[in-house]
Each structure stands twice: as structure tokens, then as C-alpha cells.
């Protein structure tokens, strides 16, 4: 009886972590144990592994009178899921000398079915990234995960269907191996992508469309308010159609987050900005993240994309206030008794709300039924600090019925592709000025000070800020917004018109 050591890996928060899988077999009464802070799903691998080996033509560990100990190291790392099934099976066969191979530079990943086939796992992309950084040269992954895994270059990826196929590739005892062909790198294609919703399908709402274009160009947070049924949700869902595709680094980061969370939904690669729209009854943990072992929430799933909060004031007060840190720092810190973790949360917030509880305050079509106290209570649900962090407040009013259908239906709306071209142009101007693919919304105080403002523009801004009683944060955000408006007009400096338009987007109710 011998000892063997092979290698596997698993996700750890939003990263990957290499795990040593050690096998020790000794004489004695039958015993089979897995140590190393293994969860129930890992412990159940004993049954999956035994049946898979038996149905692949090898002896089952449960049928032998021997003591088998499998150690998953490091011991302090919690092991969960079925990531190590294949590695444990290969390590067992290596320890019993039924097969022979050099495990030094190989990683085995996948969940075993009882018949020996290998099932897909979540989080394959960050796992491959960690494996590459650790210096391994070969990775054997489930066939269903191959497109995602092959996003990482300069490492050999082998797609595997079942245990027999893997053994036939690795076993040095075989006179003639049946080698598995390595996977070619995944090619990212964005040419055939078409948005589900398009700005040209939205009738009227020119002010809202203009505000959304500015928000997309500068990464600014936005809130739309107006009566029910005026198109706020449709505008929000069309918003992603004017956002440029993710760059390669963002694709890897966004795909990895969604892969670990198990919500790719059959999509191997995310090339478009994610759009997350949690219901207003969602819990604090669901939106922000957390749990006994911290997991990402909706604000992290919206990273590099859009977080749409419909019925904004109806969200729990605790959830709304938790947005302060991510809206300011683009991260969220989750601290629990078992550990702390920082998750990325760089998203554009798109919120939608009614002007009052009944939704018809100020409407010319339906009388408002709310009292003054109802209105005040409703608007107070959104605190001043949250309002300050939202750069653009847009009224979305009723559209004339003659413009909605029939021969007089308005058909002058711009296509999303035309708006996207302007957004892309404005972003490139900002990238050249700021570098590192940063938005104007992320300008620091020192960078704002470097913006040239003529005496006339500065006087206009200061007078308006005094009249509107802007906070220092809101004052700086007006400059950031004006900088984006200037970029859309390809203006080198911020002019008075840019400041005036930016001021128009400040909250119109207190």
C-alpha cells in the first residue's frame, strides 16, 4: 500500500485556490475518511468516487479491506462542492498502482457521476486563473466547462467526458495512450449580439434618453421618477443597449463572478455589461452579499454593468443605506465572524420611482390621492446621502397618445447603435485623459481641481451651488457631470452650457 499526491482546485470567494489531494492507504479493517474541513457534499464524494471507479472498470475502495484516508490541504480552507471528485479518483488509482503518471504539473477538476462521466462545475474561470498563477501547465476540466476555461491563455486545457477517457490519456502503463486533444483558446465574438430592447422602440421621452446617454458616457448614477406606465422600466432595460461591450479584462472578471455564483445560464462568456434587477422585497444579504461564508450579492453581480432598482423607495431602508459605500468607492466590505472580504461593486445605478405612493402626484391625467404627510414620508425614504450620490434625476412624463400608435406614431427615435457610438466616443476621450479605463464619475478631488474652469463658468457654478444649497459632494458631482457633457460635445474645456445642463439634473424635490 502506498501514498499518492495529486492536485485539484476550488473557488475561494471570487478567486481560485489550489488544493493538495493526498491519499494514504494502509492495511486494516475497512475505513474510508476524508479530512481537511470537508463539507457534507465533499464527504459524499466517497460514494460518487467508489461507484464511478467500479463502473469504469476498476476496483471500488468500499469493496476492499483497507484503511483509506484522503486529506484535502490546506486544512484551514473550507472545502465545499464536488470540485475534487476527479482528483480523488485519480489519486486513489495512483496510490493503488493501478495506473501511473506524473501528477506534478497537472490539475484535475470535476464532479463524478456514478457511471464515471464528469459533470460541469461552477467557477471554472477564476480557478484556471489561480492554477496558471500557481505554475501548473495542464488542467483537465469537464467538457461542458471548456469554452469558459479556454478564455485563459498560455496553459494547456484538456476537455474530459468521463473517467475512462482521462485514464486512457494519463496512464503510463498503457502501451498506446489515447491522447485527448487540448482545447484551442476561446475566441470572443461580439459581432452578432443584438439588444433585446432598443431606444428606437421608446416613444418620446427625449429628456430621459439624453440623461441616460450622459450616464452611459460617464458612468453616472441615475434616477427616473414619474407616474406609473410612462416607460421608466423600458428605458432602464434599453440602457444596456447603449453601453459598449466589455473589454477583455472586464470579460474575464465579470464572467468569473457569474461563474462562481452559478448564474451564467448557459452563456460561456459575458461580453455585454450585466443587467441586474432585484425585486424591492430582496433582503439585505441578497442585494449586498454576506452570509455565514460571505457570498457576493446583486451589487457585485452588477459589477461592470447596471444595477436597476425599480420602485426605489420601496426597498428596505437598510438596503438603500448600504449602497453608500459601493456608490462612492466601487467596492463593498463584508465582515462576518468567520472572515471578511472585499467584493468589487463598480456599477451604474439606475433607479426608478413614482413621485408619490399612489404614483400620480403632478399628473395631468389622474388626480393624486396622497396627503402632504404621505408625500413627505414617501420622499424621506431616500436619505440625503443617497440622493447626493445620484448625479442625474430625470422626470419621465406621459407621452401624448397620438404618438404611441397609428399613423401619427412617433418614429423619430434614434437607434441604440447610434447613441452607443457617441457614448463610445465620449468614453475614449475620458480614457485618454484619465487612463486605465476610468469613468468621469470616478474623478478624484485633485483631478477635479485640474479641470480648467474659466472665471465666468466658475462664478456661474458657485452662484448656482449657493442658490441650490449643494453639498461639497454634490458640487463636485456637478463638475464631473459637466465634464461628461463636454466630452459628448468633444469640448476640451467645461463651458457654461455644460454646467447649466448638469445643474438641471439635480434632484427636483426635497
DRENLUMRO-766434 format. One record per residue (C-alpha): x, y, z. Coordinates in pm, whole numbers. Layout:
% residues N
(atom (X Y Z))
...
END
This chain:
% residues 510
(atom (0 0 0))
(atom (128 344 -90))
(atom (91 716 -67))
(atom (-2 948 -357))
(atom (-49 1321 -402))
(atom (-237 1493 -682))
(atom (-377 1843 -723))
(atom (-720 1999 -754))
(atom (-864 2349 -702))
(atom (-1179 2526 -592))
(atom (-1321 2879 -566))
(atom (-1244 3089 -260))
(atom (-1477 3391 -256))
(atom (-1417 3536 -605))
(atom (-1076 3375 -659))
(atom (-943 3025 -711))
(atom (-733 2821 -470))
(atom (-517 2516 -541))
(atom (-589 2218 -313))
(atom (-349 1930 -244))
(atom (-526 1593 -253))
(atom (-325 1334 -59))
(atom (-401 960 -38))
(atom (-278 719 225))
(atom (-373 351 206))
(atom (-276 106 480))
(atom (-369 -243 595))
(atom (-652 -289 841))
(atom (-1026 -312 868))
(atom (-1219 -121 605))
(atom (-1219 253 671))
(atom (-1270 546 435))
(atom (-1240 903 559))
(atom (-1192 1248 409))
(atom (-1023 1509 628))
(atom (-946 1878 580))
(atom (-1256 2078 681))
(atom (-1474 1896 428))
(atom (-1844 1980 398))
(atom (-2121 1723 357))
(atom (-2107 1749 -23))
(atom (-1734 1671 -16))
(atom (-1781 1379 222))
(atom (-2041 1233 -15))
(atom (-1764 1205 -274))
(atom (-1679 870 -112))
(atom (-1992 719 -269))
(atom (-1961 903 -601))
(atom (-1594 806 -637))
(atom (-1650 441 -544))
(atom (-1935 392 -793))
(atom (-1754 583 -1068))
(atom (-1440 368 -1030))
(atom (-1642 47 -1026))
(atom (-1836 144 -1340))
(atom (-1513 247 -1514))
(atom (-1361 -100 -1476))
(atom (-1158 -55 -1157))
(atom (-1193 -177 -802))
(atom (-1414 19 -562))
(atom (-1246 147 -242))
(atom (-1555 34 -50))
(atom (-1508 -329 -155))
(atom (-1156 -361 -17))
(atom (-1040 -439 334))
(atom (-811 -139 372))
(atom (-785 191 551))
(atom (-807 487 314))
(atom (-751 845 430))
(atom (-789 1136 189))
(atom (-651 1469 307))
(atom (-752 1795 139))
(atom (-495 2064 220))
(atom (-467 2334 338))
(atom (-676 2211 628))
(atom (-799 2558 732))
(atom (-962 2617 392))
(atom (-1326 2511 392))
(atom (-1390 2256 118))
(atom (-1734 2260 -39))
(atom (-1889 2117 -354))
(atom (-1776 1838 -584))
(atom (-1465 2008 -728))
(atom (-1224 1738 -605))
(atom (-1405 1419 -714))
(atom (-1188 1354 -1021))
(atom (-865 1433 -836))
(atom (-957 1191 -555))
(atom (-1032 914 -805))
(atom (-706 967 -994))
(atom (-510 988 -668))
(atom (-661 661 -545))
(atom (-570 477 -865))
(atom (-219 620 -844))
(atom (-182 510 -480))
(atom (-300 156 -556))
(atom (-61 144 -854))
(atom (-341 58 -1097))
(atom (-224 348 -1314))
(atom (95 553 -1331))
(atom (153 918 -1425))
(atom (346 1223 -1306))
(atom (99 1447 -1118))
(atom (345 1732 -1054))
(atom (212 1981 -1313))
(atom (-146 1855 -1352))
(atom (-477 1979 -1205))
(atom (-789 1759 -1207))
(atom (-1132 1920 -1181))
(atom (-1489 1797 -1198))
(atom (-1776 1617 -1031))
(atom (-1810 1243 -1087))
(atom (-2136 1081 -1187))
(atom (-2199 727 -1065))
(atom (-2134 591 -1416))
(atom (-1793 759 -1438))
(atom (-1890 1059 -1650))
(atom (-1767 1401 -1540))
(atom (-2012 1682 -1466))
(atom (-1957 2057 -1501))
(atom (-1865 2275 -1204))
(atom (-1910 2644 -1120))
(atom (-1631 2899 -1102))
(atom (-1404 2738 -1358))
(atom (-1263 3068 -1489))
(atom (-1115 3207 -1163))
(atom (-994 2855 -1082))
(atom (-796 2836 -1408))
(atom (-653 3182 -1342))
(atom (-531 3072 -998))
(atom (-392 2746 -1135))
(atom (-194 2932 -1401))
(atom (-53 3174 -1142))
(atom (50 2875 -927))
(atom (267 2745 -1213))
(atom (70 2440 -1331))
(atom (84 2365 -1703))
(atom (-203 2117 -1760))
(atom (-565 2127 -1645))
(atom (-826 1858 -1702))
(atom (-1177 2008 -1692))
(atom (-1530 1880 -1762))
(atom (-1621 1905 -2129))
(atom (-1914 2139 -2055))
(atom (-1675 2394 -1899))
(atom (-1427 2404 -2182))
(atom (-1531 2730 -2353))
(atom (-1506 2923 -2027))
(atom (-1182 2756 -1921))
(atom (-1013 2826 -2256))
(atom (-1051 3201 -2204))
(atom (-721 3177 -2016))
(atom (-420 3154 -2247))
(atom (-72 3006 -2201))
(atom (-195 2697 -2017))
(atom (-298 2364 -2168))
(atom (-668 2282 -2118))
(atom (-795 1927 -2177))
(atom (-1171 1866 -2210))
(atom (-1274 1537 -2048))
(atom (-1603 1348 -2087))
(atom (-1551 1061 -1843))
(atom (-1304 886 -1615))
(atom (-1212 616 -1870))
(atom (-1109 882 -2122))
(atom (-895 1062 -1864))
(atom (-719 744 -1755))
(atom (-651 644 -2117))
(atom (-476 978 -2164))
(atom (-267 977 -1846))
(atom (-183 611 -1774))
(atom (184 536 -1846))
(atom (117 160 -1809))
(atom (-66 163 -2142))
(atom (143 73 -2445))
(atom (-54 316 -2657))
(atom (-231 605 -2490))
(atom (-547 760 -2632))
(atom (-446 1122 -2600))
(atom (-704 1397 -2556))
(atom (-662 1693 -2789))
(atom (-603 2017 -2599))
(atom (-864 2287 -2638))
(atom (-788 2585 -2860))
(atom (-827 2930 -2696))
(atom (-1183 3061 -2691))
(atom (-1249 3338 -2942))
(atom (-1469 3618 -2812))
(atom (-1719 3731 -3077))
(atom (-1942 4034 -3032))
(atom (-2049 4087 -3393))
(atom (-2381 3901 -3378))
(atom (-2506 4040 -3048))
(atom (-2834 4232 -3074))
(atom (-3001 4407 -2781))
(atom (-3337 4277 -2664))
(atom (-3465 4631 -2614))
(atom (-3377 4933 -2825))
(atom (-3411 5307 -2768))
(atom (-3589 5344 -3101))
(atom (-3879 5144 -2955))
(atom (-3931 5403 -2680))
(atom (-4170 5676 -2792))
(atom (-4092 6031 -2682))
(atom (-3902 6083 -2352))
(atom (-3624 6286 -2518))
(atom (-3507 6428 -2182))
(atom (-3479 6083 -2027))
(atom (-3290 5946 -2327))
(atom (-3047 6237 -2313))
(atom (-2987 6178 -1943))
(atom (-2929 5806 -1997))
(atom (-2680 5882 -2273))
(atom (-2483 6108 -2040))
(atom (-2498 5845 -1764))
(atom (-2364 5579 -2001))
(atom (-2082 5802 -2124))
(atom (-1955 5899 -1779))
(atom (-2064 5610 -1558))
(atom (-2302 5833 -1361))
(atom (-2578 5707 -1132))
(atom (-2930 5798 -1238))
(atom (-3285 5802 -1102))
(atom (-3602 5833 -1310))
(atom (-3924 5948 -1148))
(atom (-4271 5977 -1293))
(atom (-4622 5827 -1293))
(atom (-4673 5451 -1348))
(atom (-4669 5326 -1706))
(atom (-4466 5610 -1858))
(atom (-4175 5388 -1966))
(atom (-3926 5404 -1680))
(atom (-3864 5029 -1678))
(atom (-3844 5011 -2058))
(atom (-3590 5293 -2060))
(atom (-3384 5118 -1793))
(atom (-3384 4790 -1984))
(atom (-3284 4975 -2302))
(atom (-2995 5137 -2117))
(atom (-2760 4839 -2165))
(atom (-2813 4862 -2542))
(atom (-2613 5189 -2550))
(atom (-2329 5060 -2332))
(atom (-2011 4950 -2515))
(atom (-1907 4586 -2491))
(atom (-1677 4486 -2208))
(atom (-1303 4483 -2274))
(atom (-1104 4161 -2233))
(atom (-1011 4224 -1870))
(atom (-1371 4308 -1781))
(atom (-1497 4000 -1964))
(atom (-1276 3773 -1755))
(atom (-1367 3948 -1431))
(atom (-1743 3958 -1497))
(atom (-1761 3604 -1631))
(atom (-1566 3479 -1330))
(atom (-1805 3643 -1082))
(atom (-2111 3498 -1252))
(atom (-1945 3159 -1292))
(atom (-1870 3129 -920))
(atom (-2226 3235 -842))
(atom (-2358 2966 -1079))
(atom (-2578 3201 -1281))
(atom (-2416 3208 -1625))
(atom (-2732 3040 -1753))
(atom (-2569 2854 -2042))
(atom (-2365 3159 -2151))
(atom (-1996 3069 -2158))
(atom (-1864 3423 -2193))
(atom (-2019 3752 -2081))
(atom (-1925 4018 -2335))
(atom (-2208 4260 -2255))
(atom (-2241 4457 -1931))
(atom (-2457 4261 -1685))
(atom (-2803 4394 -1601))
(atom (-2926 4304 -1252))
(atom (-3278 4390 -1140))
(atom (-3354 4261 -788))
(atom (-3712 4285 -661))
(atom (-3783 4552 -400))
(atom (-3855 4280 -142))
(atom (-3498 4143 -174))
(atom (-3316 4102 155))
(atom (-3004 4289 264))
(atom (-2784 3981 211))
(atom (-2932 3917 -135))
(atom (-2851 4270 -250))
(atom (-2529 4349 -64))
(atom (-2387 3999 -12))
(atom (-2285 3815 301))
(atom (-2393 3502 483))
(atom (-2203 3278 723))
(atom (-1945 3228 449))
(atom (-1961 3560 259))
(atom (-2101 3535 -92))
(atom (-2149 3814 -349))
(atom (-2485 3989 -372))
(atom (-2663 4172 -653))
(atom (-2436 4476 -634))
(atom (-2133 4254 -707))
(atom (-2318 4062 -978))
(atom (-2382 4403 -1140))
(atom (-2006 4480 -1140))
(atom (-1903 4635 -1475))
(atom (-2271 4671 -1561))
(atom (-2602 4807 -1441))
(atom (-2795 4768 -1116))
(atom (-3160 4855 -1177))
(atom (-3367 4922 -866))
(atom (-3731 4960 -963))
(atom (-3968 5101 -700))
(atom (-3660 5255 -539))
(atom (-3821 5387 -216))
(atom (-3990 5051 -153))
(atom (-3658 4879 -82))
(atom (-3577 4821 282))
(atom (-3411 5123 444))
(atom (-3113 4910 544))
(atom (-3063 4801 182))
(atom (-3075 5158 49))
(atom (-2830 5289 308))
(atom (-2590 5003 234))
(atom (-2543 5150 -114))
(atom (-2341 5439 28))
(atom (-2003 5263 18))
(atom (-2032 5098 -327))
(atom (-2168 5417 -486))
(atom (-1869 5609 -350))
(atom (-1581 5357 -352))
(atom (-1700 5093 -607))
(atom (-1642 4816 -351))
(atom (-1833 4658 -65))
(atom (-1673 4525 252))
(atom (-1842 4220 405))
(atom (-1737 4141 763))
(atom (-1857 3832 945))
(atom (-1737 3633 1245))
(atom (-1580 3374 1014))
(atom (-1400 3624 795))
(atom (-1401 3946 600))
(atom (-1385 4000 226))
(atom (-1396 4293 -15))
(atom (-1611 4240 -323))
(atom (-1597 4462 -634))
(atom (-1909 4674 -694))
(atom (-1834 4913 -980))
(atom (-2177 4952 -1139))
(atom (-2405 5222 -1276))
(atom (-2711 5258 -1056))
(atom (-3034 5310 -1248))
(atom (-3323 5370 -1010))
(atom (-3690 5426 -1087))
(atom (-3959 5561 -858))
(atom (-4304 5714 -853))
(atom (-4335 6075 -736))
(atom (-4567 5968 -452))
(atom (-4720 5650 -303))
(atom (-5016 5648 -544))
(atom (-4787 5748 -830))
(atom (-4985 6038 -975))
(atom (-4850 6346 -798))
(atom (-4832 6627 -1052))
(atom (-5004 6417 -1321))
(atom (-5244 6593 -1560))
(atom (-5429 6269 -1632))
(atom (-5506 6123 -1289))
(atom (-5564 6303 -961))
(atom (-5322 6231 -677))
(atom (-5484 6075 -370))
(atom (-5189 6128 -133))
(atom (-5188 6365 159))
(atom (-4900 6602 230))
(atom (-4778 6372 508))
(atom (-4792 6072 272))
(atom (-4581 6257 20))
(atom (-4325 6370 277))
(atom (-4298 6023 429))
(atom (-4251 5865 85))
(atom (-3976 6103 -23))
(atom (-3796 6075 311))
(atom (-3740 5704 243))
(atom (-3444 5812 31))
(atom (-3190 5979 256))
(atom (-2988 6287 167))
(atom (-2656 6098 140))
(atom (-2809 5858 -114))
(atom (-2965 6142 -313))
(atom (-2629 6320 -314))
(atom (-2463 6016 -472))
(atom (-2706 6009 -766))
(atom (-2586 6250 -1035))
(atom (-2887 6257 -1267))
(atom (-3255 6289 -1170))
(atom (-3489 6258 -1468))
(atom (-3863 6327 -1492))
(atom (-4044 6074 -1710))
(atom (-4381 6220 -1805))
(atom (-4681 6093 -2000))
(atom (-4644 6066 -2377))
(atom (-4921 6205 -2595))
(atom (-5148 5919 -2702))
(atom (-5123 6029 -3068))
(atom (-4753 5941 -3058))
(atom (-4800 5587 -2934))
(atom (-4985 5410 -3219))
(atom (-5138 5464 -3560))
(atom (-5025 5681 -3849))
(atom (-4912 5962 -3619))
(atom (-4696 5734 -3404))
(atom (-4362 5895 -3337))
(atom (-4085 5725 -3535))
(atom (-3803 5974 -3492))
(atom (-3631 5794 -3202))
(atom (-3264 5722 -3252))
(atom (-3141 5366 -3277))
(atom (-2939 5243 -2980))
(atom (-2638 5179 -3206))
(atom (-2619 5548 -3299))
(atom (-2629 5653 -2934))
(atom (-2375 5382 -2843))
(atom (-2133 5527 -3099))
(atom (-2144 5867 -2923))
(atom (-2108 5702 -2583))
(atom (-1805 5507 -2705))
(atom (-1650 5825 -2845))
(atom (-1701 6016 -2519))
(atom (-1562 5730 -2312))
(atom (-1249 5715 -2527))
(atom (-1192 6086 -2470))
(atom (-1217 6027 -2096))
(atom (-990 5722 -2111))
(atom (-718 5922 -2285))
(atom (-741 6190 -2019))
(atom (-771 5962 -1714))
(atom (-616 5635 -1830))
(atom (-690 5284 -1702))
(atom (-1048 5277 -1838))
(atom (-1185 5507 -1570))
(atom (-1513 5697 -1590))
(atom (-1559 6069 -1528))
(atom (-1776 5974 -1232))
(atom (-1462 5841 -1059))
(atom (-1269 6170 -1078))
(atom (-1087 6244 -753))
(atom (-1084 6583 -583))
(atom (-730 6651 -707))
(atom (-831 6563 -1064))
(atom (-1133 6792 -1041))
(atom (-902 7075 -934))
(atom (-705 7026 -1257))
(atom (-1014 7087 -1470))
(atom (-991 7430 -1630))
(atom (-1292 7643 -1542))
(atom (-1299 7998 -1673))
(atom (-1388 8278 -1433))
(atom (-1731 8308 -1592))
(atom (-1800 7935 -1559))
(atom (-1673 7923 -1202))
(atom (-1888 8219 -1096))
(atom (-2194 8057 -1254))
(atom (-2126 7731 -1073))
(atom (-2068 7896 -736))
(atom (-2378 8113 -761))
(atom (-2592 7815 -859))
(atom (-2445 7597 -584))
(atom (-2526 7869 -329))
(atom (-2881 7907 -454))
(atom (-2942 7531 -466))
(atom (-2759 7472 -134))
(atom (-2542 7197 -281))
(atom (-2321 6991 -54))
(atom (-1946 6975 -135))
(atom (-2005 6624 -273))
(atom (-2289 6743 -496))
(atom (-2077 7040 -605))
(atom (-1802 6807 -725))
(atom (-2052 6575 -888))
(atom (-2191 6864 -1094))
(atom (-1838 6924 -1227))
(atom (-1796 6554 -1306))
(atom (-2128 6550 -1490))
(atom (-2041 6868 -1681))
(atom (-1711 6706 -1783))
(atom (-1903 6416 -1938))
(atom (-2139 6652 -2120))
(atom (-1834 6836 -2255))
(atom (-1683 6505 -2374))
(atom (-2003 6419 -2560))
(atom (-1970 6752 -2740))
(atom (-1595 6695 -2789))
(atom (-1518 7013 -2598))
(atom (-1175 7043 -2438))
(atom (-1299 7261 -2153))
(atom (-1617 7279 -1948))
(atom (-1837 7567 -2066))
(atom (-2134 7745 -1910))
(atom (-2387 7542 -2109))
(atom (-2237 7220 -1973))
(atom (-2268 7345 -1615))
(atom (-2627 7459 -1668))
(atom (-2731 7126 -1813))
(atom (-2561 6937 -1529))
(atom (-2742 7153 -1273))
(atom (-3076 7070 -1435))
(atom (-3026 6706 -1339))
(atom (-3002 6772 -966))
(atom (-3298 6648 -752))
(atom (-3615 6846 -819))
(atom (-3777 6759 -488))
(atom (-3655 6770 -130))
END
